Amino acid sequence: MDSIALYQLAGCYARGQGTEQDLQKSLQLLEQSSEQGCWAATLGLAANYRFGWLTCFLVNSVYPNYGVVSEHVIHSARAFYLYHRISSQAPETEKAVLANAYYHLGWMYQDGIGTKRDYEQCVYWYQKSADLGNPVAINNLADKYEQGLGVPLDLDMAIGLYQQVVGQVIAADLSLGRMYLEGRGVEQDFELARKHLNVVLDARISGIDEMQAEAMQLIASFTEESPLQQAQHVLKNARDYSIDQINEQIRKIDSFLHMDEAKQLFFKLFLLNAQKGEASSQYQVGYWYLNGLYTEKSLEEAVYWIQKAADQKDQHAECKIGYLYEKGLYFNADLDVAQKWYERSLRKPCTSYTPEYIGEQLNPEYLKMYDRINNEALKGLVRIEEKRPKRSKWQFWKK
């Protein structure tokens, strides 16, 4: 089997594609592939020694063992050696592999991992990776010019490099936002600062909590309030805000839900709208109390708010009341009452978009839409039917 086939097979074992996941087998195949001259395999081995898991194959959280580190595997000096081996021996045609190896060498020299810290070497390797188009290396090179580490301080160079990768590397937007705010190397411009900092705040990427917190603090330094401060103001002055205004505030803090403070404010804003009588918020608050999301679990509070929403004919709330009666949660179990609530929650699709009949025949698309919007209620009705005792065919007289 050639080196490329071995590398691909190693990936199958790592991801559990077409076979059971076997990380040890994957690693063995990766080593064989590397020995036969596959540079991507050598890069994968280096990353495994660097981080303690097969980052080359387990590229996102859909794969089992994504991000699970085996501390005993980490060997920084071995990783450093392999990255250097790639940089000195891999042919120029292996651009992607070389760009990654150069980048990691720059990173390791920057932080003193597997070698002594050396900013001049760090800049050298970041530059080589940047020359091959690696956007993260370009950002990190910009940082060195901004800080004057390993190169003379050069803000024009830093800004030019950051601008090459804005929108690709969140850290570049954060740095430019900070520089426009401070007027450092550029003319102070609050609008451009806000533009770049909002890119950071709007990003849905894991592992950038600290960057988003800094962006929020920077925006707060030249605006009246941050989104979280605005939310606190709304809660303190609830009478002055309409349901629509509160919903707008909810949308503003939605991107900060990785922060505990934001989660608390998120719940309180929904609760405020529930208290103001918005049915959808009443159901949402009840659902969260029922499941212990954003607040402590409380069956009594859950039923209180779900019932209030159901009284306003909220479909989800009506269906959930049926579920509570079916399962005997808070209420005594009662399949007849549950059935009535499930049936009450059923809604017809809008015939303006999906006509019920085409000619004299029932439209199959209408049926699909009906099933989709009534999915939970229909499932509940099926469960109830299955729970009811089946009447014997010999007891037909008992009606």
Secondary structure, DSSP 8 states (H G I E B T S, - for coil): --HHHHHHHHHHHHHTSSS---HHHHHHHHHHHHHTT-HHHHHHHHHHHHHSS-TTT--STTSTTTT---GGG--HHHHHHHHHHHHHHS-TT-HHHHHHHHHHHHHHHHHTSSS---HHHHHHHHHHHHHTT-HHHHHHHHHHHHHTSSS---HHHHHHHHHHHTTT-HHHHHHHHHHHHHTSSS---HHHHHHHHHHHHH---TT-HHHHHHHHHHHHHHSS--HHHHHHHHHHTGGG--HHHHHHHHHHHGGGTTSHHHHHHHHHHHHHHHHTT-HHHHHHHHHHHHHTSSS---HHHHHHHHHHHHHTT-HHHHHHHHHHHHHTSSS---HHHHHHHHHHH-----TTTS-SEETTEE-HHHHHHHHHHTHHHHHHHHHHHHHS----GGGTT--
